Amino acid sequence: MTNRLVEHEITVDAPASAVYRLIAEVENWPRIFPPTIYVDHVERGVDEERIRIWATANGEAKNWTSHRTLDPRKLRITFRQEISSPPVAAMGGTWIVEPLSDSASRVRLLHDYRAVDDDPESLKWIDEAVDRNSRTELASLKQNVELAHASEEITFSFEDTVQIQGQAKDIYDFVNEAGLWAERLPHVASVRLEEKTPGLQSLEMDTRAQDGSTHTTKSYRVTFPHHRIAYKQVTLPALMTLHTGYWTFTENERGVAASSQHTVVLNTDNIARVLGPEASVADAREYVRNALSTNSRATLGHAKDHAENKR
């Protein structure tokens, strides 16, 4: 069995402690790392944890569970996939953050891995995926840490909630069955849904805007029956550089609270082109929030009709 060892590194203009914290807090990974769709905790201890990660590799969506050991004193995090997805037979590594000065640090990302049956073609695929993802992750980490102090105005989250007299399963099913949205939702012109792995979906759709124009978006979705669907948009409208979110379905004494949450980072380079030369960041925030809320509320409204008519 052949183990491959590789290392990537990048220099970041930020204190080592801040960089370490960003890597340690996995909830933020979909915002920081382009390949990451969603992460959640399976178990959490003081310095050890198990996390589930859904991410793309060479354009394919994969998921796995990793065991991590955190050492905030040494600024090191080691990780090991518990069960890897073929063609990966085993995968692990270490994040090492080294202070260069009070305001700069070096981040080293080490990987060790092997392919199923030591297949040369599979190993080549893994080499390419690890190299591409490592470079992307480190570049994104650098960008996100360095821009953190300036990005508060252009990063925002919001949530819309509709109370429904119905069963959580029926409402979940309506959102989960996105392949039927072109028939069920007036603002969806066409839709293409794939679910090669149960619970991991690829959703591409053409959506009608209020002005009659249509735009195409693509998302990866992770489903947790019957209470949550998390997603990350990978083909984005011009005004966003990031869009993640989740649908939640929470039973209460009046039925179900169905919510749609969004987290957005604005693309400030396109504000003038899309909204005009006088438009501000505040105008772009309002425009994006209104557009996303309108679609979310429309979807939740139709889900409400669907669930309440089933009673």
Backbone hydrogen bonds, N-H to C=O, Kabsch-Sander energy under -0.5 kcal/mol:
donor,donor_aa,acceptor,acceptor_aa,energy
3,N,1,M,-0.6
4,R,2,T,-0.5
4,R,113,Y,-3.6
6,V,111,H,-2.4
8,H,109,L,-2.1
10,I,107,V,-1.8
12,V,105,S,-3.2
14,A,12,V,-1.8
19,V,15,P,-1.8
20,Y,16,A,-2.7
21,R,17,S,-2.1
22,L,18,A,-1.7
23,I,19,V,-1.8
24,A,20,Y,-2.6
25,E,21,R,-2.0
26,V,24,A,-1.4
28,N,25,E,-1.6
29,W,26,V,-1.8
31,R,28,N,-1.4
32,I,28,N,-1.5
33,F,29,W,-3.3
36,T,33,F,-1.4
37,I,54,W,-3.2
38,Y,54,W,-1.6
40,D,52,R,-1.9
42,V,50,R,-3.2
43,E,50,R,-1.6
45,G,48,E,-2.8
49,E,68,R,-2.1
50,R,43,E,-2.3
51,I,66,S,-2.7
52,R,40,D,-3.0
53,I,64,W,-3.0
54,W,38,Y,-2.6
55,A,62,K,-2.4
56,T,35,P,-2.4
57,A,60,E,-2.9
60,E,57,A,-1.8
62,K,55,A,-3.6
64,W,53,I,-2.2
65,T,83,I,-0.5
66,S,51,I,-3.0
67,H,80,R,-2.8
68,R,49,E,-3.1
69,T,78,T,-2.3
70,L,47,D,-3.0
71,D,76,R,-2.5
75,L,71,D,-1.2
76,R,71,D,-1.9
77,I,95,W,-2.2
78,T,69,T,-2.1
79,F,93,G,-2.7
80,R,67,H,-1.7
81,Q,91,M,-2.9
82,E,65,T,-3.5
83,I,65,T,-0.6
88,V,85,S,-2.2
89,A,114,R,-2.6
90,A,114,R,-1.4
92,G,112,D,-2.3
93,G,79,F,-2.4
94,T,110,L,-1.4
95,W,77,I,-3.1
96,I,94,T,-0.5
96,I,108,R,-2.7
97,V,75,L,-2.5
98,E,96,I,-0.5
98,E,106,R,-3.2
100,L,104,A,-2.6
101,S,104,A,-1.9
105,S,12,V,-2.5
106,R,98,E,-3.0
107,V,10,I,-3.0
108,R,96,I,-3.1
108,R,106,R,-0.5
109,L,8,H,-3.4
110,L,94,T,-2.9
110,L,108,R,-0.5
111,H,6,V,-2.5
112,D,92,G,-2.5
113,Y,4,R,-2.0
114,R,90,A,-1.8
116,V,87,P,-2.4
118,D,115,A,-2.1
119,D,116,V,-1.8
123,L,119,D,-2.5
124,K,120,P,-2.1
125,W,121,E,-2.0
126,I,122,S,-2.5
127,D,123,L,-2.9
128,E,124,K,-2.3
129,A,125,W,-2.3
130,V,126,I,-3.3
131,D,127,D,-2.4
132,R,128,E,-2.7
133,N,129,A,-2.9
134,S,130,V,-2.6
135,R,131,D,-2.3
136,T,132,R,-2.5
137,E,133,N,-3.2
138,L,134,S,-2.7
139,A,135,R,-2.4
140,S,136,T,-2.5
141,L,137,E,-2.8
142,K,138,L,-2.6
143,Q,139,A,-2.4
144,N,140,S,-3.1
145,V,141,L,-2.6
146,E,142,K,-2.4
147,L,143,Q,-1.8
148,A,144,N,-0.6
148,A,145,V,-0.8
150,A,147,L,-1.1
151,S,147,L,-1.5
151,S,148,A,-0.5
155,T,151,S,-1.2
156,F,264,V,-2.3
158,F,262,H,-2.0
160,D,260,S,-2.2
162,V,258,A,-2.8
164,I,256,V,-3.0
166,G,164,I,-1.3
171,I,167,Q,-1.7
172,Y,168,A,-3.0
173,D,169,K,-2.8
174,F,170,D,-1.6
175,V,171,I,-1.7
176,N,172,Y,-3.2
177,E,173,D,-2.7
178,A,176,N,-1.9
180,L,177,E,-1.9
181,W,178,A,-1.8
183,E,180,L,-1.1
184,R,180,L,-1.6
185,L,181,W,-3.5
188,V,185,L,-1.6
189,A,187,H,-0.6
189,A,206,D,-2.8
190,S,206,D,-1.2
192,R,204,E,-3.1
194,E,202,S,-2.5
197,T,200,L,-0.7
200,L,197,T,-2.4
201,Q,221,R,-3.0
202,S,194,E,-2.7
203,L,219,S,-3.2
204,E,192,R,-2.7
205,M,217,T,-2.6
206,D,190,S,-2.4
207,T,205,M,-0.6
207,T,215,H,-2.8
208,R,187,H,-3.2
209,A,213,S,-3.6
212,G,209,A,-1.8
215,H,207,T,-2.1
217,T,205,M,-2.4
218,K,235,T,-0.8
219,S,203,L,-2.9
220,Y,232,K,-2.3
221,R,201,Q,-2.6
222,V,230,A,-3.2
223,T,199,G,-2.1
224,F,228,R,-3.0
227,H,224,F,-2.4
228,R,224,F,-2.0
229,I,247,W,-2.2
230,A,222,V,-2.6
231,Y,245,G,-2.9
232,K,220,Y,-2.1
233,Q,243,H,-2.7
234,V,218,K,-3.1
235,T,218,K,-1.8
236,L,234,V,-0.6
240,M,237,P,-1.8
241,T,265,V,-3.0
242,L,265,V,-1.3
244,T,263,T,-2.3
245,G,231,Y,-2.1
246,Y,261,Q,-1.5
247,W,229,I,-3.0
248,T,259,S,-2.1
249,F,227,H,-2.0
250,T,257,A,-2.3
251,E,249,F,-0.5
252,N,255,G,-2.6
255,G,252,N,-1.7
256,V,164,I,-2.7
257,A,250,T,-3.2
258,A,162,V,-2.7
258,A,256,V,-0.8
259,S,248,T,-2.7
259,S,257,A,-0.6
260,S,160,D,-2.6
261,Q,246,Y,-2.9
262,H,158,F,-2.8
263,T,244,T,-2.8
264,V,156,F,-2.9
265,V,242,L,-1.9
266,L,154,I,-2.6
267,N,239,L,-2.3
268,T,266,L,-1.0
270,N,267,N,-1.5
271,I,268,T,-1.0
274,V,270,N,-2.4
275,L,271,I,-3.1
276,G,272,A,-1.6
279,A,276,G,-1.5
284,A,280,S,-2.0
285,R,281,V,-2.7
286,E,282,A,-2.3
287,Y,283,D,-2.5
288,V,284,A,-2.8
289,R,285,R,-2.8
290,N,286,E,-2.3
291,A,287,Y,-2.3
292,L,288,V,-2.7
293,S,289,R,-2.8
294,T,290,N,-2.4
295,N,291,A,-1.7
296,S,292,L,-2.6
297,R,293,S,-3.1
298,A,294,T,-1.9
299,T,295,N,-2.4
300,L,296,S,-2.8
301,G,297,R,-2.3
302,H,298,A,-2.2
303,A,299,T,-2.3
304,K,300,L,-2.3
305,D,301,G,-2.0
306,H,302,H,-2.4
307,A,303,A,-2.7
308,E,304,K,-2.9
309,N,305,D,-2.1
310,K,306,H,-0.6
310,K,307,A,-0.7
311,R,308,E,-0.7
